[in-house]
Amino acid sequence: MRFSPLVLALLLGLPAAARAHSGSRGPGGEGGGADRIHKVEKLAEGAWVITGQGGNMALFVTERSAVLVDDQFERIAPALLEAIRGVTDRPLRYVINTHHHADHTGGNATLEKHVHAIVAHANTRRRLLTQQAKLDPQRRGGLPTITFGEEDGMERARMTLHLEGTEVQLHHYASGHTDGDVMVGLPAQKVLHLGDLFFHGRTPVIDVESGGSIGGMIANVEKVLSQVPDDVRLVAGHGPVGTRKDLARFRDFLRACEAHVKANPGQRGAELARTFDRAAFPDYTDYAPFLTWEGFFETAAGRPRK
């Protein structure tokens, strides 16, 4: 099996070619002024997770610049910038979108004024373009300006940002949550943001209408599990930061759900939810009111949520 540079670095735990500097302000590099909305947690040297309202974000800081993975919503983008300033005074150089959903890309329109480029899979830009075509012109903006990958979401793709000796690696293995999922890794620090390919302790959203499937989710997770070390830090799209063991638990949950759907062909989400053995997974809850067990099983069966 031929491993990618990201995988090799994660497996071997290679030291950073150039140590990332935090430029930290305050205890633990946490921004005090934005704590009302955002919480900042240091994961490794040069790597933080930022949580707030929407999908989890990651901040990677190198010697002279910073990279943000996802940006939640436009209405809280000023608070997000404040949280970033609480960690570092390095200029924000790139925003990377893990996929097109609004709780991960809503801040693009504000942040595009502060960065050199927004980076994403080509399908993320394509779907954002479709969404923005329905908006008033003054509400449009924040489209990715650098893309990689093919319209066929099953085609693998990768990109590497080389920033002052630090590698930030982007990987698309196959359609899973959507057809434009991107995992973003800081391999020297063994930190990997999985976007919504990983819901930690919650039923996952599967965007069937955007090329997602439970089988694709499982395939992506299994690929990651086969290649990362036990001490990797995994940023979930939703839920707390996890370990390889937590991701394996998520894989087992998805497999059980997929097996339940296949054992009961044609059943609707409500019936599938009623008969699923939730006692085997007490650590997993639904995402109500946004996503109920019934809605989750509709998508697990390959049907869009109503």
C-alpha positions in Angstrom: 0.0 0.0 0.0 1.4 3.4 -0.9 0.9 6.0 1.8 0.5 9.7 1.3 2.9 12.2 2.9 0.2 13.1 5.5 -0.3 9.5 6.4 3.5 8.8 6.6 4.0 11.8 8.8 1.1 10.8 11.1 2.3 7.2 11.3 5.9 8.1 11.9 5.3 11.1 14.1 8.0 13.1 12.3 9.2 16.3 14.0 8.2 19.6 12.5 10.5 20.9 9.9 10.1 24.4 11.4 8.6 24.8 14.8 5.3 26.7 14.6 5.1 29.7 17.0 1.9 30.4 18.8 2.2 34.2 19.3 0.0 33.4 22.2 -1.7 36.0 24.4 -3.0 35.1 27.8 -3.0 31.8 29.7 -3.0 28.8 27.3 -3.4 31.0 24.3 -7.1 31.5 24.9 -8.7 34.7 23.9 -10.5 36.2 26.9 -12.5 38.8 25.0 -14.4 36.4 22.8 -15.2 33.7 25.4 -18.9 34.7 25.3 -19.1 32.9 21.9 -16.0 31.0 21.2 -13.9 28.7 23.2 -10.2 28.1 22.3 -8.3 24.9 23.2 -4.7 24.2 22.4 -4.1 20.8 20.9 -0.4 20.9 20.0 2.3 23.4 19.3 0.8 25.7 16.6 -2.6 24.0 16.6 -5.9 25.0 18.3 -9.5 24.0 18.1 -12.1 26.8 18.2 -15.7 26.0 19.1 -18.7 28.2 19.2 -22.0 28.2 17.2 -21.8 25.8 14.3 -19.1 23.4 13.1 -15.8 23.1 15.0 -12.9 25.1 13.6 -9.1 24.6 13.7 -6.5 27.3 13.8 -2.9 26.5 12.6 -0.2 29.1 13.3 3.2 29.1 11.6 6.2 31.4 11.9 4.6 34.2 10.0 1.0 33.4 9.2 -2.2 31.6 10.3 -4.6 29.2 8.7 -8.2 28.7 9.7 -10.2 25.6 9.0 -13.9 26.5 8.6 -15.5 29.7 9.9 -19.1 29.0 11.2 -21.6 31.9 10.6 -21.3 35.5 9.2 -23.1 37.0 12.2 -20.4 35.9 14.6 -17.4 36.4 12.3 -16.2 39.5 14.2 -16.2 37.5 17.4 -14.2 34.8 15.6 -11.6 37.3 14.5 -11.3 38.5 18.1 -10.8 34.9 19.3 -8.1 34.4 16.7 -6.4 37.6 17.8 -6.5 36.2 21.3 -4.2 33.4 20.1 -1.9 35.1 17.7 -1.0 38.3 16.0 0.1 36.5 12.9 -1.9 37.5 9.8 -4.6 35.1 8.7 -3.5 33.9 5.3 -5.9 31.1 4.3 -9.3 29.8 5.2 -10.0 26.2 4.3 -13.6 24.9 4.0 -14.1 21.3 4.8 -17.4 21.3 2.8 -20.1 23.7 1.8 -22.6 23.7 4.6 -23.4 27.1 6.1 -22.3 26.3 9.6 -18.8 25.8 8.2 -18.7 28.4 5.5 -21.0 31.2 6.7 -18.1 33.4 7.8 -16.5 33.3 4.3 -18.0 36.6 3.1 -16.5 38.4 6.1 -13.2 36.6 6.2 -12.4 36.9 2.5 -11.5 40.5 3.3 -8.8 39.3 5.7 -7.1 36.4 3.8 -5.2 35.7 0.7 -7.5 32.9 -0.4 -10.3 30.6 0.6 -9.4 27.0 -0.3 -11.9 24.1 -0.8 -12.7 21.1 -2.9 -14.1 22.0 -6.3 -17.5 20.6 -5.4 -17.7 22.9 -2.4 -17.3 25.9 -4.6 -19.8 24.5 -7.1 -22.5 24.0 -4.5 -21.9 27.4 -2.9 -22.3 28.9 -6.3 -25.6 27.2 -6.7 -26.8 28.4 -3.3 -25.7 32.0 -3.9 -27.4 32.2 -7.2 -30.7 32.2 -5.2 -29.5 35.2 -3.1 -29.7 38.9 -3.7 -26.4 40.1 -5.2 -25.5 42.1 -2.2 -25.6 38.9 0.0 -23.3 36.9 -2.2 -19.5 36.5 -1.7 -16.9 34.4 0.1 -16.6 31.8 -2.6 -13.4 29.7 -2.5 -10.8 31.1 -4.8 -8.4 28.1 -4.8 -10.0 24.6 -5.4 -8.8 21.1 -6.0 -10.4 17.8 -6.9 -12.9 16.7 -9.5 -16.6 16.9 -9.9 -16.7 13.1 -9.4 -16.6 13.0 -5.7 -15.2 9.4 -5.8 -11.9 10.7 -7.3 -9.2 11.1 -4.7 -7.4 14.5 -4.4 -4.9 16.2 -2.3 -3.2 19.5 -1.8 -0.4 20.8 0.4 0.2 24.3 1.7 3.9 25.0 2.4 4.1 27.8 5.0 7.5 28.7 6.4 8.5 25.1 6.7 5.2 23.9 8.0 3.0 21.6 5.9 -0.8 21.9 6.0 -2.2 18.9 4.1 -5.6 18.7 2.5 -7.1 15.3 1.5 -10.3 14.2 -0.2 -10.7 10.5 -0.2 -14.2 10.0 -1.5 -17.8 11.3 -1.1 -19.0 10.7 2.5 -20.8 13.5 4.3 -21.0 15.3 1.0 -19.2 15.0 -2.3 -16.7 17.8 -1.4 -15.4 16.7 2.0 -11.8 17.8 2.9 -9.7 16.6 5.8 -7.1 19.0 6.9 -4.0 17.9 8.7 -1.0 19.3 10.5 1.1 16.1 10.2 4.1 17.1 12.3 1.8 17.9 15.2 -0.4 14.9 14.6 -3.6 16.9 14.4 -6.3 16.2 11.8 -9.6 18.1 11.3 -12.1 15.6 9.8 -14.9 18.1 9.2 -18.4 16.4 9.2 -16.9 13.0 8.4 -16.7 12.7 12.2 -19.6 13.5 14.6 -18.3 12.7 18.1 -21.1 11.3 20.3 -23.9 12.4 18.0 -25.9 11.0 15.1 -24.2 12.4 11.9 -25.8 14.5 9.2 -25.6 12.7 5.9 -26.3 15.0 3.0 -27.8 12.5 0.6 -28.7 15.3 -1.9 -25.1 16.4 -2.0 -23.6 13.0 -2.7 -23.3 11.8 0.9 -24.0 8.2 2.1 -23.5 6.2 5.2 -21.3 3.8 3.2 -19.2 6.7 2.1 -18.9 7.9 5.7 -17.7 4.5 6.8 -15.2 4.2 4.0 -13.6 7.6 4.9 -13.5 6.8 8.6 -11.9 3.3 7.9 -9.3 4.9 5.7 -8.3 7.3 8.4 -8.3 4.6 11.1 -6.0 2.4 8.9 -3.4 5.2 8.7 -3.2 7.4 11.9 -1.4 6.7 15.1 -3.0 6.2 18.5 -2.0 9.6 19.8 -3.5 11.7 16.9 -5.8 14.5 17.9 -9.0 14.4 15.8 -11.1 17.5 15.4 -14.7 16.4 14.8 -17.1 18.6 12.8 -19.4 18.5 15.8 -18.7 17.2 19.3 -15.5 17.2 21.4 -12.0 16.6 20.1 -11.4 12.9 19.8 -8.8 10.2 19.7 -8.3 7.3 17.3 -10.3 5.1 19.8 -13.2 7.6 19.6 -13.2 7.5 15.8 -13.2 3.7 15.9 -16.3 3.9 18.2 -17.9 6.2 15.6 -17.1 3.7 12.9 -18.7 0.9 14.9 -21.8 3.0 15.4 -22.1 3.7 11.7 -21.6 0.0 10.8 -24.3 -1.0 13.2 -26.7 1.6 11.7 -25.9 0.5 8.2 -26.4 -3.2 9.1 -29.8 -2.3 10.7 -30.9 -0.5 7.5 -29.8 -3.4 5.3 -31.6 -5.9 7.6 -34.9 -4.0 7.2 -35.2 -3.0 3.6 -37.9 -0.5 2.7 -38.5 0.6 6.3 -38.9 4.3 6.9 -36.8 6.3 9.3 -39.3 6.2 12.2 -39.5 2.5 12.2 -35.8 2.0 11.8 -35.2 4.4 14.7 -37.8 2.6 16.9 -36.2 -0.8 16.4 -32.5 0.1 16.5 -30.7 -1.1 19.6 -29.6 2.3 21.1 -28.6 0.6 24.3 -25.5 -0.7 22.6 -24.5 2.9 22.0 -25.5 5.0 25.0 -22.7 7.5 24.3 -24.5 8.5 21.0 -27.5 10.9 21.0 -29.5 12.4 18.3 -29.0 16.0 17.2 -32.5 17.2 18.0 -34.2 19.4 17.0 -31.9 19.7 13.9 -31.6 16.0 13.4 -33.7 13.4 15.1 -33.1 9.6 15.1 -35.9 9.3 12.6 -34.3 11.8 10.3 -30.9 10.2 10.6 -32.2 6.8 9.7 -33.9 8.3 6.6 -30.5 9.5 5.4 -28.8 6.2 6.4 -31.3 4.5 4.1 -30.3 6.8 1.3 -33.3 9.1 1.4 -33.2 12.9 2.0 -34.6 14.2 5.2 -38.1 15.5 5.0 
